[in-house]
């Protein structure tokens, strides 16, 4: 790990959202992640930072990247990992989330990483147990580690090694209304000095985001030449209760990042996507795999960021 000491110590026992973090705390966490980044390049990809600790992944929604990333991050810190699924758990028999968490904690667990379909579930857990709680996505509230790894990836790509994003303009495009990733990105980007433009159809772009300090736009074409990065979000059909636009073809025509559109953007534009990608809808395959894309970098950087989060919450004073 890097011996450089960031500007402000970490004191949070839980990571429930980016909204509750200050700009110095975000920079501290991202600087810690940079120290862990080189672990993945070693022949033996492990450090003993959490040896003897137990991390429980408690996921009540399907997940591939986030769950496997937390499992691998904990393993690389030498922690023991307990993988649990909501489906088939005692909750399906009527047990409350709090009781389930207390029973898991009683097994000697030090950290619970929780993903839940209800907003506020992670906060509820943190009030029910004495161990650390990390929010891996709760309803439409936040997905803090995804937001942090997105910011980390953007800063590293653009050479902002101090994680000061002043002067940058970032566009977040798509289903803003249902996106916990968008909310975590907005909180973090604004605190680090970036300007944020949210882009989407009126039915998926709540006006309340303007109150946070974001610019709102219903035209991707209008913002293409202004943004330094675009974070393309998928349409979350599983969270919708009604039809938000006439058809997928129409959505792709107005808001999809195509090969033609990318040519009208800034030459050094950074293209991001939290996954999973719906190729041909929010982003063309050629763009997702092209020179501007940092999508796979996001996945790789997610390990370092989640290692940093696990390390910091378990060592917080």
Backbone bond lengths (Angstrom), bond angles and torsions (degrees), N, CA, C in turn:
res aa  C-N    CA-C-N  psi(-1)  N-CA   C-N-CA  omega(-1)  CA-C   N-CA-C  phi
1 X - - - 1.459 - - 1.518 111.41 -
2 X 1.322 116.56 154.32 1.446 121.69 176.61 1.520 110.63 -65.26
3 X 1.340 115.92 142.36 1.462 121.44 177.82 1.527 111.99 -87.79
4 X 1.347 116.30 -6.59 1.454 119.50 -179.81 1.516 110.47 -67.66
5 X 1.328 116.79 127.07 1.465 120.93 -179.46 1.517 110.23 -92.09
6 X 1.322 118.27 117.85 1.465 120.67 177.91 1.525 111.97 -62.34
7 X 1.333 115.01 173.96 1.456 120.46 -167.71 1.529 114.30 -72.49
8 X 1.308 118.86 -29.21 1.458 119.88 -172.00 1.519 110.52 -138.37
9 X 1.330 118.77 133.44 1.466 120.26 -178.85 1.527 111.27 -70.03
10 X 1.320 114.70 165.57 1.460 122.30 -178.87 1.517 108.79 -103.05
11 X 1.334 117.77 135.78 1.463 120.40 -177.80 1.526 113.13 -132.16
12 X 1.342 117.74 10.79 1.462 120.97 -175.99 1.526 111.10 -90.51
13 X 1.315 116.41 124.27 1.463 121.24 176.29 1.518 111.17 -76.97
14 X 1.330 116.86 -25.16 1.457 122.27 -179.66 1.526 109.23 -124.64
15 X 1.325 115.74 158.06 1.465 120.72 166.65 1.522 106.82 -120.93
16 X 1.331 115.18 101.06 1.464 121.40 -175.74 1.520 112.14 -103.57
17 X 1.312 117.44 -20.51 1.451 121.32 -179.63 1.512 110.71 -178.37
18 X 1.327 116.20 162.16 1.464 121.74 176.23 1.522 109.99 -79.57
19 X 1.334 116.68 -25.40 1.459 120.75 -178.40 1.524 112.21 -56.92
20 X 1.326 117.21 -33.56 1.459 120.38 -175.80 1.529 113.00 -88.39
21 X 1.324 118.22 2.87 1.458 121.62 179.55 1.530 110.38 -98.10
22 X 1.318 115.93 144.76 1.461 120.74 173.42 1.519 109.67 -85.53
23 X 1.324 117.00 165.06 1.465 120.52 177.79 1.528 111.64 -59.29
24 X 1.342 120.11 -45.11 1.476 119.01 176.84 1.523 112.85 -61.37
25 X 1.329 117.62 -35.71 1.467 120.02 178.57 1.522 111.38 -67.55
26 X 1.326 117.22 -39.28 1.465 120.37 177.08 1.520 109.54 -63.09
27 X 1.331 116.90 -45.03 1.466 120.00 179.41 1.525 111.03 -63.35
28 X 1.327 116.99 -39.16 1.465 121.12 177.75 1.525 110.01 -59.53
29 X 1.329 116.51 -47.03 1.463 120.76 -179.24 1.529 110.88 -62.93
30 X 1.326 117.10 -44.02 1.455 120.26 -178.25 1.526 111.40 -69.49
31 X 1.312 117.52 -33.86 1.462 120.76 174.91 1.529 110.12 -65.81
32 X 1.320 116.33 -39.16 1.467 120.30 175.86 1.522 110.36 -62.80
33 X 1.325 116.81 -40.67 1.472 120.82 177.64 1.523 111.10 -61.40
34 X 1.313 117.11 -38.64 1.464 119.51 179.02 1.527 110.55 -62.66
35 X 1.336 116.42 -34.18 1.452 119.82 176.88 1.510 112.85 -66.19
36 X 1.341 116.51 -30.34 1.465 120.69 179.87 1.526 112.92 -86.95
37 X 1.325 117.61 -12.06 1.467 121.17 -173.04 1.531 112.14 -58.48
38 X 1.325 116.51 -38.99 1.460 118.58 -174.67 1.525 113.55 -73.41
39 X 1.341 117.71 -12.11 1.468 119.77 178.70 1.526 110.40 -59.69
40 X 1.327 116.48 -35.90 1.469 120.66 -177.46 1.525 112.41 -71.39
41 X 1.319 117.94 -11.64 1.470 121.11 179.68 1.520 111.98 -95.63
42 X 1.323 118.54 -6.09 1.456 121.66 -177.85 1.527 111.04 -76.11
43 X 1.328 115.17 160.09 1.459 119.18 173.85 1.529 110.29 -69.72
44 X 1.336 116.31 -37.59 1.455 121.92 172.69 1.520 106.70 -108.12
45 X 1.310 116.39 106.56 1.472 121.44 -170.11 1.525 111.21 -88.97
46 X 1.312 116.13 62.81 1.467 121.17 -179.88 1.519 110.57 -148.07
47 X 1.340 114.83 147.54 1.463 122.83 168.17 1.527 106.71 -132.04
48 X 1.327 118.51 153.54 1.474 120.05 -173.54 1.523 114.58 -88.65
49 X 1.339 117.57 20.08 1.462 120.80 -170.93 1.525 113.68 -57.23
50 X 1.347 118.42 -35.42 1.466 120.93 -178.09 1.533 111.56 -119.55
51 X 1.306 116.11 29.98 1.461 119.23 178.34 1.536 109.50 -60.74
52 X 1.336 115.50 131.14 1.457 120.47 -178.94 1.509 114.24 90.08
53 X 1.327 117.22 -7.82 1.462 121.43 177.35 1.523 110.34 -90.26
54 X 1.336 116.25 157.10 1.465 121.22 -179.91 1.530 108.86 -123.99
55 X 1.324 115.75 126.73 1.465 122.76 178.71 1.526 108.28 -113.71
56 X 1.335 116.66 126.10 1.469 121.90 178.44 1.521 109.82 -108.16
57 X 1.314 116.42 123.10 1.463 122.01 172.72 1.518 108.46 -90.82
58 X 1.331 116.44 114.24 1.468 121.89 -178.56 1.528 107.61 -115.90
59 X 1.337 116.11 98.14 1.453 121.00 -172.89 1.530 110.61 -114.82
60 X 1.338 115.21 121.91 1.459 121.85 178.41 1.519 112.07 -103.31
61 X 1.322 116.65 4.21 1.463 122.76 174.15 1.524 107.95 -131.44
62 X 1.328 115.88 155.20 1.458 120.47 177.83 1.526 110.15 -63.67
63 X 1.312 115.90 141.93 1.455 120.92 179.11 1.519 109.25 -159.10
64 X 1.317 116.20 139.68 1.460 121.05 173.88 1.522 109.99 -112.08
65 X 1.348 116.29 -62.35 1.464 120.36 -175.22 1.520 112.58 -64.38
66 X 1.331 117.43 -51.66 1.456 119.60 -173.59 1.523 111.44 -64.57
67 X 1.312 115.91 -46.39 1.466 119.31 -177.78 1.525 111.40 -63.63
68 X 1.335 116.85 -49.36 1.467 120.08 -178.69 1.521 110.93 -66.47
69 X 1.340 116.78 -32.61 1.458 120.34 179.04 1.521 111.16 -66.71
70 X 1.342 117.49 -44.07 1.464 120.30 177.19 1.529 111.25 -65.45
71 X 1.331 116.80 -39.42 1.466 120.29 178.83 1.518 110.76 -61.61
72 X 1.326 116.17 -46.61 1.459 120.60 -179.18 1.528 111.39 -69.45
73 X 1.346 116.96 -38.04 1.468 120.15 178.41 1.523 110.78 -61.79
74 X 1.334 116.55 -45.00 1.462 120.32 178.59 1.522 111.32 -63.50
75 X 1.328 115.98 -41.25 1.460 120.81 179.47 1.523 111.29 -62.83
76 X 1.327 117.17 -41.15 1.464 120.38 -179.65 1.519 112.38 -68.90
77 X 1.321 116.46 -19.72 1.464 120.63 174.10 1.528 111.44 -91.27
78 X 1.343 116.00 4.37 1.473 124.04 177.69 1.523 113.59 73.12
79 X 1.330 117.08 20.76 1.466 120.33 175.50 1.520 109.95 -83.42
80 X 1.340 115.86 156.72 1.464 120.79 170.18 1.524 108.12 -84.35
81 X 1.338 116.54 143.47 1.459 121.07 -174.34 1.526 110.07 -121.19
82 X 1.328 114.75 131.45 1.461 122.05 175.83 1.521 107.20 -114.87
83 X 1.340 117.08 114.09 1.462 121.53 -179.26 1.519 109.97 -96.83
84 X 1.338 115.86 122.72 1.465 121.87 -178.34 1.523 109.75 -127.01
85 X 1.304 116.88 145.97 1.463 121.87 178.06 1.515 109.58 -118.52
86 X 1.331 116.07 142.88 1.460 120.02 178.07 1.508 112.37 -66.08
87 X 1.348 115.84 -36.69 1.456 119.96 179.28 1.530 109.10 -69.23
88 X 1.305 115.72 125.88 1.453 119.93 -179.10 1.513 113.67 84.98
89 X 1.346 117.51 2.39 1.458 120.93 179.02 1.526 109.94 -84.60
90 X 1.332 115.71 179.02 1.461 120.41 179.92 1.521 112.79 -65.33
91 X 1.337 116.70 -19.64 1.465 119.54 177.90 1.527 109.99 -63.19
92 X 1.333 116.72 -34.38 1.453 119.69 178.40 1.534 111.35 -67.99
93 X 1.341 116.33 -13.17 1.460 121.07 177.29 1.528 112.29 -99.54
94 X 1.351 115.65 4.55 1.453 119.97 176.39 1.512 115.08 108.76
95 X 1.327 118.69 -2.07 1.459 120.84 179.33 1.527 110.11 -72.54
96 X 1.337 117.62 145.12 1.452 120.90 179.68 1.519 110.39 -77.38
97 X 1.329 115.17 160.46 1.463 120.78 177.17 1.521 110.84 -59.95
98 X 1.328 116.77 -41.52 1.467 120.53 -179.15 1.524 111.67 -63.64
99 X 1.340 116.61 -42.73 1.465 119.30 179.61 1.526 111.13 -66.43
100 X 1.324 116.47 -38.95 1.463 119.81 176.82 1.522 110.34 -60.33
101 X 1.323 116.28 -45.61 1.460 120.55 -178.90 1.528 111.52 -64.83
102 X 1.330 117.02 -39.85 1.473 119.64 179.44 1.521 111.20 -64.55
103 X 1.329 116.27 -38.00 1.463 119.59 177.91 1.527 111.25 -67.06
104 X 1.320 116.58 -37.98 1.466 119.98 176.45 1.523 110.42 -65.34
105 X 1.324 115.85 -43.42 1.464 120.71 179.71 1.529 110.89 -61.81
106 X 1.323 117.26 -35.62 1.464 121.52 -178.30 1.527 112.44 -64.43
107 X 1.331 116.81 -15.64 1.469 120.43 177.20 1.529 112.10 -82.38
108 X 1.339 116.35 1.67 1.456 119.72 179.39 1.510 114.14 95.52
109 X 1.336 116.02 23.04 1.467 120.80 -179.79 1.528 110.41 -76.67
110 X 1.321 116.32 137.94 1.467 121.63 -179.88 1.525 112.76 -97.35
111 X 1.340 116.93 -29.78 1.466 121.60 -177.87 1.522 108.92 -138.68
112 X 1.331 116.25 133.94 1.460 121.38 170.42 1.520 108.18 -111.92
113 X 1.327 115.02 120.59 1.461 121.64 174.44 1.520 106.58 -99.49
114 X 1.331 116.80 116.25 1.467 119.66 -170.41 1.520 112.39 -120.93
115 X 1.313 115.40 131.46 1.469 121.71 167.14 1.518 107.64 -117.54
116 X 1.339 115.45 132.66 1.462 120.00 -175.43 1.517 109.50 -145.92
117 X 1.328 116.05 150.63 1.466 120.62 -177.78 1.526 112.71 -78.41
118 X 1.323 118.19 -10.44 1.461 121.12 -179.83 1.517 111.49 -102.22
119 X 1.326 116.32 131.72 1.463 120.57 174.89 1.525 109.76 -63.72
120 X 1.321 116.44 136.16 1.459 120.93 179.12 1.512 114.41 92.30
121 X 1.326 118.11 -2.28 1.465 120.65 -177.70 1.527 111.30 -62.50
122 X 1.329 117.07 -40.44 1.470 120.48 -179.06 1.527 111.15 -65.42
123 X 1.324 116.37 -38.99 1.475 119.89 177.66 1.520 109.85 -63.50
124 X 1.321 116.57 -43.57 1.461 120.61 178.16 1.530 110.54 -58.85
125 X 1.325 116.69 -44.24 1.462 120.39 178.58 1.522 111.78 -59.95
126 X 1.326 115.96 -44.62 1.465 119.96 -176.84 1.524 112.03 -62.01
127 X 1.337 117.11 -24.08 1.460 121.53 179.04 1.528 112.22 -89.22
128 X 1.340 115.62 -8.35 1.463 120.11 -175.34 1.521 113.19 -103.91
129 X 1.341 116.63 -18.93 1.470 120.07 -175.19 1.521 110.13 -127.26
130 X 1.325 115.06 163.23 1.464 120.81 177.36 1.525 112.53 -94.46
131 X 1.335 116.45 -16.96 1.462 119.43 -179.37 1.529 110.55 -78.24
132 X 1.309 116.31 174.91 1.466 121.61 179.58 1.534 109.84 -75.45
133 X 1.331 115.74 147.12 1.459 121.68 177.51 1.528 108.89 -126.53
134 X 1.322 115.33 131.17 1.464 121.51 176.34 1.525 107.95 -118.72
135 X 1.311 115.58 126.97 1.462 121.75 179.70 1.526 109.30 -80.51
136 X 1.327 116.79 114.69 1.467 121.78 177.70 1.529 111.00 -99.77
137 X 1.335 115.88 20.88 1.456 121.60 -180.00 1.509 110.71 119.21
138 X 1.339 116.76 115.78 1.467 120.45 179.27 1.522 110.28 -128.44
139 X 1.329 114.45 108.37 1.462 120.14 177.24 1.510 112.59 53.80
140 X 1.319 116.27 -129.84 1.456 122.86 177.90 1.525 111.13 -104.69
141 X 1.331 116.01 20.11 1.453 120.65 -175.97 1.521 112.11 -84.39
142 X 1.337 116.95 -79.15 1.463 120.71 -178.00 1.523 111.56 -147.58
143 X 1.318 114.35 159.82 1.463 123.95 170.49 1.527 105.00 -137.04
144 X 1.338 117.18 77.06 1.469 120.36 -167.38 1.519 115.62 -60.77
145 X 1.336 118.51 -41.25 1.470 117.31 -177.71 1.525 111.71 -69.21
146 X 1.341 118.05 -30.49 1.460 119.73 175.57 1.522 110.27 -67.58
147 X 1.331 116.77 -44.28 1.456 119.54 177.25 1.517 111.93 -60.48
148 X 1.325 117.01 -41.71 1.465 121.33 -178.93 1.524 111.70 -68.11
149 X 1.322 117.58 -40.09 1.464 119.05 -179.93 1.528 110.62 -71.34
150 X 1.338 117.39 -31.95 1.461 120.21 174.92 1.525 110.12 -62.20
151 X 1.324 116.57 -46.30 1.459 121.43 -179.98 1.522 110.76 -65.61
152 X 1.320 116.84 -41.57 1.462 121.71 178.11 1.533 110.37 -59.56
153 X 1.326 116.37 -46.39 1.461 121.30 -179.49 1.516 111.35 -62.77
154 X 1.325 117.06 -44.18 1.459 121.64 179.81 1.524 110.82 -62.36
155 X 1.318 116.72 -47.20 1.465 120.61 -178.86 1.523 111.75 -62.66
156 X 1.327 117.14 -42.69 1.463 121.08 -179.88 1.526 110.91 -66.12
157 X 1.319 116.97 -40.06 1.469 120.79 -179.53 1.526 110.97 -64.23
158 X 1.331 116.58 -37.63 1.455 120.93 -175.85 1.525 113.33 -94.91
159 X 1.317 117.11 6.94 1.461 120.47 176.61 1.515 114.34 73.55
160 X 1.324 116.79 21.11 1.462 120.49 177.49 1.537 108.60 -88.37
161 X 1.319 116.86 71.38 1.457 120.82 -173.24 1.523 113.45 -69.97
162 X 1.334 116.90 -15.34 1.461 119.55 174.67 1.528 111.51 -89.77
163 X 1.330 116.58 0.33 1.468 123.86 179.72 1.532 112.26 59.17
164 X 1.323 115.59 29.51 1.462 121.67 171.20 1.527 106.74 -96.76
165 X 1.313 117.08 116.18 1.461 121.48 -174.83 1.520 112.74 -103.04
166 X 1.315 116.57 18.37 1.472 121.03 179.30 1.526 110.20 -57.27
167 X 1.323 115.72 132.24 1.456 120.95 177.99 1.515 114.30 94.66
168 X 1.329 117.13 -11.26 1.460 120.57 178.75 1.527 110.62 -89.35
169 X 1.319 115.72 147.49 1.455 121.99 174.56 1.528 108.43 -120.03
170 X 1.316 115.71 123.65 1.465 121.33 -176.28 1.520 109.11 -117.75
171 X 1.313 116.37 128.78 1.453 121.36 175.07 1.526 110.44 -100.31
172 X 1.321 116.35 132.70 1.458 122.16 174.36 1.526 106.38 -115.16
173 X 1.332 116.64 120.78 1.461 121.24 -166.60 1.525 110.80 -120.45
174 X 1.327 115.92 132.36 1.460 118.91 171.59 1.510 114.34 128.83
175 X 1.322 114.82 -136.37 1.467 122.28 -174.69 1.530 110.05 -83.92
176 X 1.316 115.82 76.15 1.464 120.96 -178.08 1.528 110.40 -67.99
177 X 1.298 117.07 -36.81 1.466 121.58 -173.97 1.517 112.74 -57.71
178 X 1.322 117.51 -39.65 1.458 120.94 -173.67 1.525 112.86 -103.79
179 X 1.336 117.08 6.06 1.460 120.32 -169.94 1.528 113.54 -97.46
180 X 1.327 116.85 113.80 1.463 121.07 171.89 1.526 110.13 -72.80
181 X 1.343 117.25 -27.96 1.462 120.99 177.09 1.527 110.26 -63.97
182 X 1.330 116.41 -43.10 1.462 120.08 179.66 1.523 110.98 -59.53
183 X 1.323 116.72 -43.73 1.465 119.73 -178.53 1.530 111.67 -63.08
184 X 1.320 117.57 -45.03 1.465 119.60 179.63 1.523 111.35 -65.06
185 X 1.333 116.62 -38.95 1.458 119.80 176.64 1.518 111.80 -63.26
186 X 1.319 116.18 -44.49 1.467 120.20 -178.96 1.526 110.92 -59.20
187 X 1.334 117.10 -49.12 1.461 120.34 -179.30 1.523 110.97 -58.44
188 X 1.322 116.97 -46.54 1.456 120.41 -176.61 1.514 113.30 -70.60
189 X 1.316 116.99 -45.32 1.457 120.79 -178.46 1.525 112.27 -61.62
190 X 1.331 116.21 -45.01 1.465 119.88 -179.58 1.530 111.20 -64.44
191 X 1.322 117.48 -40.09 1.467 120.51 -179.31 1.529 111.97 -66.68
192 X 1.342 116.38 -27.97 1.455 119.57 -179.59 1.527 112.74 -93.71
193 X 1.335 116.71 6.79 1.458 119.99 170.16 1.508 116.75 102.10
194 X 1.329 118.76 -0.88 1.465 120.73 -179.13 1.519 111.40 -79.80
195 X 1.318 115.48 156.01 1.459 121.41 169.41 1.525 107.36 -93.28
196 X 1.322 117.37 139.09 1.464 121.45 -177.20 1.526 109.67 -120.24
197 X 1.334 114.99 128.45 1.464 121.43 173.92 1.526 107.66 -114.67
198 X 1.316 116.70 121.05 1.457 121.89 177.59 1.523 108.99 -96.74
199 X 1.330 116.12 130.77 1.459 121.23 -173.32 1.519 109.86 -126.57
200 X 1.328 116.38 131.71 1.465 120.19 177.26 1.503 110.81 174.50
201 X 1.318 116.76 171.68 1.471 119.70 176.12 1.522 110.17 -66.10
202 X 1.326 118.74 153.61 1.472 121.56 -177.44 1.520 113.41 -53.95
203 X 1.315 118.05 -33.44 1.467 121.01 -178.55 1.522 113.00 -70.99
204 X 1.337 117.88 -16.59 1.467 121.90 -178.35 1.524 112.80 -117.37
205 X 1.332 116.34 11.66 1.465 120.35 -177.31 1.528 109.79 -131.98
206 X 1.328 117.47 87.73 1.468 120.84 -177.67 1.532 111.92 -63.04
207 X 1.322 116.26 138.17 1.465 121.01 179.43 1.528 112.05 -65.22
208 X 1.325 117.12 -19.71 1.466 120.15 -177.70 1.515 112.64 -62.86
209 X 1.336 118.06 -22.11 1.464 120.24 179.31 1.526 111.68 -66.16
210 X 1.324 116.81 -23.32 1.465 119.45 176.62 1.522 110.93 -63.27
211 X 1.327 117.11 -29.27 1.457 121.23 179.83 1.523 112.09 -67.21
212 X 1.331 117.05 -21.10 1.465 120.85 178.38 1.519 111.85 -81.44
213 X 1.326 116.76 -13.20 1.461 120.14 -178.45 1.512 113.37 108.54
214 X 1.343 117.27 12.59 1.466 121.65 179.01 1.526 110.58 -90.72
215 X 1.325 115.54 149.66 1.455 121.18 168.51 1.525 107.79 -88.79
216 X 1.318 117.31 140.22 1.457 121.62 -179.83 1.520 110.25 -111.88
217 X 1.330 115.92 139.96 1.460 120.36 179.36 1.527 109.35 -143.37
218 X 1.318 115.58 145.39 1.467 120.76 176.21 1.528 111.01 -107.38
219 X 1.335 116.60 15.79 1.464 120.62 -178.95 1.522 110.42 -137.27
220 X 1.325 116.62 113.99 1.464 120.42 174.97 1.522 110.84 -65.35
221 X 1.326 116.61 -36.32 1.466 120.94 179.43 1.521 111.94 -57.80
222 X 1.329 116.75 -38.50 1.460 120.68 -175.82 1.526 113.31 -69.39
223 X 1.332 117.97 -24.50 1.459 119.84 -175.05 1.526 113.11 -105.65
224 X 1.327 118.17 -8.29 1.466 121.52 -174.88 1.519 113.48 -52.62
225 X 1.317 116.51 -44.33 1.462 119.70 -176.62 1.515 114.61 -79.40
226 X 1.328 117.69 -4.90 1.468 120.80 -175.15 1.522 113.32 -102.81
227 X 1.326 117.76 -23.37 1.461 120.23 -169.70 1.532 111.86 -92.78
228 X 1.329 115.11 146.25 1.465 121.70 175.14 1.526 110.99 -90.73
229 X 1.326 116.71 -18.35 1.459 121.48 179.50 1.510 109.36 -152.01
230 X 1.328 115.43 149.58 1.461 122.18 174.82 1.522 108.71 -126.21
231 X 1.321 116.18 126.49 1.455 121.34 175.23 1.528 106.76 -108.41
232 X 1.319 115.96 108.94 1.463 121.71 -174.09 1.528 109.76 -92.09
233 X 1.317 116.83 124.77 1.464 122.19 -177.83 1.517 110.61 -103.10
234 X 1.334 116.22 149.13 1.453 119.94 175.92 1.530 110.21 -81.74
235 X 1.310 115.49 158.95 1.457 121.25 173.92 1.528 108.19 -78.62
236 X 1.325 116.78 123.52 1.461 121.05 -176.11 1.537 110.10 -94.52
237 X 1.318 114.49 78.39 1.458 119.77 -177.43 1.533 111.97 -60.67
238 X 1.340 116.64 -29.07 1.462 119.75 -177.26 1.522 112.65 -68.17
239 X 1.332 117.64 -16.09 1.459 120.88 -179.71 1.525 112.77 -104.28
240 X 1.301 116.96 -4.78 1.461 120.18 -176.92 1.526 110.98 -85.39
241 X 1.309 114.70 143.92 1.463 120.66 177.58 1.523 111.90 -109.31
242 X 1.349 116.49 -5.63 1.461 120.53 178.17 1.524 108.72 -154.77
243 X 1.328 116.81 168.42 1.458 122.45 -179.96 1.525 108.78 -71.36
244 X 1.343 116.87 122.68 1.462 120.96 -175.57 1.518 113.01 -94.60
245 X 1.350 117.57 -16.26 1.464 121.73 178.92 1.524 107.35 -157.57
246 X 1.338 117.72 160.33 1.466 120.50 -171.89 1.527 114.71 -59.56
247 X 1.356 117.74 -42.99 1.463 119.70 -176.44 1.520 109.66 -162.23
248 X 1.326 115.36 160.82 1.464 120.23 176.13 1.527 111.12 -63.87
249 X 1.319 115.62 -36.20 1.468 119.07 179.33 1.526 110.59 -61.50
250 X 1.328 116.55 -42.68 1.460 119.38 179.53 1.531 110.88 -67.56
251 X 1.347 116.60 -41.31 1.463 119.19 178.46 1.530 110.37 -59.66
252 X 1.328 117.23 -47.06 1.465 121.16 -179.57 1.527 111.27 -61.62
253 X 1.332 116.01 -36.58 1.461 120.02 -178.87 1.520 112.01 -65.46
254 X 1.332 117.75 -34.30 1.462 121.00 -176.33 1.528 113.47 -96.96
255 X 1.324 117.13 -31.25 1.465 119.37 -171.63 1.526 114.22 -126.06
256 X 1.317 118.40 0.96 1.456 120.32 177.95 1.519 111.38 -77.99
257 X 1.341 116.64 141.67 1.459 121.27 177.81 1.528 107.84 -89.65
258 X 1.320 114.99 99.04 1.459 122.30 -175.90 1.526 110.80 -96.04
259 X 1.333 115.30 170.47 1.465 119.78 177.04 1.530 110.96 -64.45
260 X 1.329 116.69 -31.99 1.466 119.75 178.35 1.529 110.27 -69.63
261 X 1.317 117.15 -41.91 1.465 120.00 -178.10 1.527 111.58 -68.16
262 X 1.319 118.15 -38.77 1.454 120.27 -176.65 1.529 111.05 -62.72
263 X 1.319 116.88 -26.15 1.459 120.74 178.34 1.525 112.45 -71.25
264 X 1.322 116.90 -18.64 1.465 120.83 179.23 1.531 111.77 -96.11
265 X 1.325 116.55 0.29 1.464 120.94 178.24 1.527 110.43 -88.31
266 X 1.320 116.38 176.20 1.456 120.68 176.29 1.525 109.73 -60.34
267 X 1.332 118.23 144.97 1.473 120.73 -176.55 1.524 114.04 -57.64
268 X 1.330 117.35 -32.20 1.467 120.90 -176.96 1.527 112.32 -104.37
269 X 1.312 117.24 23.16 1.467 119.68 -177.61 1.525 111.09 -59.14
270 X 1.328 116.07 143.82 1.454 122.78 178.35 1.526 108.05 -103.76
271 X 1.326 116.65 128.65 1.461 121.98 -179.22 1.524 108.89 -108.49
272 X 1.344 115.42 126.43 1.455 121.62 -176.88 1.531 110.39 -126.66
273 X 1.327 114.93 160.25 1.466 121.24 175.52 1.525 107.14 -160.80
274 X 1.343 118.16 128.82 1.470 119.76 -178.98 1.523 113.71 -75.91
275 X 1.345 117.95 -12.21 1.456 121.60 -179.08 1.527 111.48 75.08
276 X 1.318 117.06 159.09 1.465 125.81 -5.72 1.524 112.18 -73.19
277 X 1.330 115.16 148.68 1.463 121.23 -175.76 1.523 110.62 -85.86
278 X 1.321 115.66 135.25 1.462 121.24 168.68 1.528 106.79 -103.63
279 X 1.316 115.26 89.51 1.468 120.04 -175.62 1.524 110.48 -62.49
280 X 1.320 114.44 136.50 1.451 119.91 -179.69 1.512 113.84 88.52
281 X 1.336 116.81 -5.88 1.473 119.85 176.88 1.528 108.38 -109.66
282 X 1.332 117.69 -76.08 1.463 118.22 179.40 1.528 112.56 -84.08
283 X 1.335 117.30 -17.87 1.453 119.72 -178.14 1.526 109.66 -156.72
284 X 1.344 115.94 138.64 1.454 120.65 176.03 1.518 110.48 -72.89
285 X 1.322 116.77 150.88 1.462 121.19 -179.49 1.520 110.93 -59.83
286 X 1.336 117.47 -39.50 1.465 120.31 -178.40 1.517 111.76 -65.04
287 X 1.325 116.62 -33.72 1.470 120.33 178.45 1.520 110.33 -75.11
288 X 1.330 116.86 -41.48 1.468 120.74 179.68 1.518 111.89 -61.03
289 X 1.327 116.37 -31.63 1.466 121.23 -178.18 1.526 112.33 -103.55
290 X 1.323 117.38 5.51 1.455 121.13 -172.03 1.520 114.54 -86.65
291 X 1.320 115.28 -175.36 1.464 122.33 -173.63 1.524 113.36 -67.68
292 X 1.313 117.72 -24.04 1.464 120.56 -179.15 1.530 112.44 -84.68
293 X 1.303 116.23 -15.00 1.469 120.86 -173.27 1.527 112.35 -77.97
294 X 1.343 115.48 137.02 1.470 121.72 173.34 1.531 109.73 -122.03
295 X 1.330 115.93 26.50 1.468 120.59 -174.11 1.520 111.50 -62.62
296 X 1.326 117.82 -44.16 1.464 119.90 178.21 1.523 111.54 -71.83
297 X 1.334 116.86 -30.04 1.472 119.82 173.62 1.523 110.72 -62.77
298 X 1.338 116.18 -37.20 1.466 119.74 177.06 1.520 110.72 -59.64
299 X 1.329 116.49 -43.84 1.466 120.38 179.67 1.520 110.47 -62.71
300 X 1.333 116.62 -46.53 1.467 120.53 -179.96 1.519 111.66 -63.97
301 X 1.329 116.87 -43.71 1.462 120.93 -179.15 1.516 112.18 -68.77
302 X 1.340 116.43 -23.59 1.452 119.55 177.15 1.516 112.37 -58.89
303 X 1.316 117.58 -32.98 1.461 120.98 177.19 1.521 111.13 -62.91
304 X 1.327 116.54 -49.49 1.458 120.27 -178.43 1.526 111.57 -63.30
305 X 1.330 116.59 -41.75 1.465 120.21 -179.65 1.525 110.61 -65.90
306 X 1.315 117.47 -42.09 1.472 119.50 -179.04 1.523 111.48 -73.41
307 X 1.315 117.84 -30.92 1.465 119.98 171.20 1.525 109.87 -60.85
308 X 1.335 115.88 -43.99 1.463 120.14 179.78 1.519 111.72 -62.79
309 X 1.336 116.57 -42.35 1.468 120.60 -179.86 1.524 110.30 -63.72
310 X 1.321 117.21 -47.89 1.468 120.68 179.78 1.528 110.86 -59.98
311 X 1.306 116.10 -43.30 1.470 120.44 -179.89 1.528 111.44 -64.62
312 X 1.323 116.97 -45.10 1.459 120.36 -174.24 1.531 112.30 -70.20
313 X 1.333 117.82 -43.04 1.479 117.82 -177.93 1.515 111.10 -67.89
314 X 1.328 117.39 -33.18 1.473 119.19 -177.85 1.518 112.60 -79.88
315 X 1.311 117.83 -16.41 1.468 121.18 179.54 1.515 112.35 -110.18
316 X 1.340 117.27 5.76 1.470 121.31 -178.62 1.510 111.08 -63.14
317 X 1.333 116.30 143.32 1.471 121.47 179.29 1.523 109.44 -111.72
